[in-house]
């Protein structure tokens, strides 16, 4: 498995805390630093969508480092293939409320994924905020 976040992949997030993209923008999900993070605004649900640069990928695993206290609950991974125009359910995952990187296998037989959506329907934070320091999507390019 290798990181699928290479090349000109695109990403978008549901919100940014106080619209302060200079301190909490989506680019901080992928910079590899423990000092920077994406922080959503309050409210549920929150989400992250990634469109891969490669044409056909197989997604095998999602790695996320949350900030404890701002962790997604009862999360869902949705995928969009090259054959569809809508996201479809792939699997659920259940993060622990901790600050270390957690690895979640993606249960999908689709080999032509073009986008992935990580959905956080709820948060351990009372206000529904999500804070992520690191995000990586692993799999294979076909």
N, C-alpha and C positions, 0 to 999 in steps of 0.2 A: 504494500500500500504506500501511496505517496500523497502529498498534499495536492489537492485540486485547486488551491487558491494560488494559481500562477498565471502569468500573462495578463491579459486585459479583462479579467473578470469584473463584473459589476455587482454592487451591493446597495441595498437600501434598508433603512430601519423605519420602524413605525413612528418614532419620535426621538427627540433629544432634549435632555433636561434644560428647561428655560430657553430652548432654541440656541444654546451655547455650543455651537459646533467646534469652536476653537479649543475648548477644554474637554468636551464629551462627545465628539463626533464619531461617526461610524468608522472612520479610518483607524481609530485606536483599537478596534477589534483585532486588527491584523498586523499591528506594528511589532508584536513580540515583546513589548515592554511591560514589566510589572508596575510601572509608574503611571501609565495612562489607561483610560478605559472609555467604553461607551456607556453612557448612563441615560436611560430612557426618562421621559417625563412621567408624571403620575398617570394612573389609569390603566385599565386592562381591557382587552388584551394588548400585548406588545409583540413585535415580530421582527425577524431579520430575513431578508430575501437575498439570495446570491444567484447570479446568472453566471455560469461557467464560461470561460474563454474557449475551452475545447468543445467540439461538436457533440460527442457522445461520451458520457462518463458513467461509471458505476460508483455510486456512493456507498461506502462501507462503514464509516464511523464519523461521528462528530465529537470533537474535543472542545470543552468549554471550561474556562476559569471564571467563576462568578465571584462577586464580593459577598461574603456571608451577610445574611440579613436582607439581601436584595436578589434572591434566587428565584428562578421560575419554578412554578409548581405544576405538576401534571402536564408536562410539555408534549408537543406533538411535532413530528417532522412530516412535511408534505413535499411531494415532488411533482415536477412538471416534465414530461418527456417531450421529445421532438415530435411525437405523434399527437400531442394534445395541446389544448389552449387553456386548460384549467389545472390547478393544483389538486392532487389526490392524496389521500392519507397513505403514509408509508408505515409509521410506527409511533408509539408513545415512548417517552422516557421520563425518568423521575429523579431529578438531581437532589443531592444532599445539600443542606444549608451550610456549606463550608467554603473555604477560600482556596482550595487546591484544584488543579486541573482534573476534570472528570471526563471519562471516555464513555461514549454511548454508541453501541453498534446500531447500524441502520438495517432494518429488516426489509430489504427490497430486492426483488428479482429483476427490476428494470435496469437495462444496460444502456439506455439512451437518454439519460437524464440531462436536461439543459438548465433547470433551475431547482433550487431547494428553498423551502420556507421553513424556518424554525419559529414555532408559535408558542408563546408564553401566555396561556389563558389567565393565569393568576401569578402572584408573587408572594414571597414570604414577607415582603414589606407591606405594611398596612395601607400605603398609598398606591401600591401596584407598580412601583418602580423596579426596573431590572438594571443591574450593573455587571458588565462583563469586561474582564481584562484581556482575555485571549480567546480566540475562536479559530478553529481549523477544521476543515472538512477533508477526510481521507478517503481514498478509493483508487480507482484505476481509470486511465483515459483509454478509450477503445479505438 
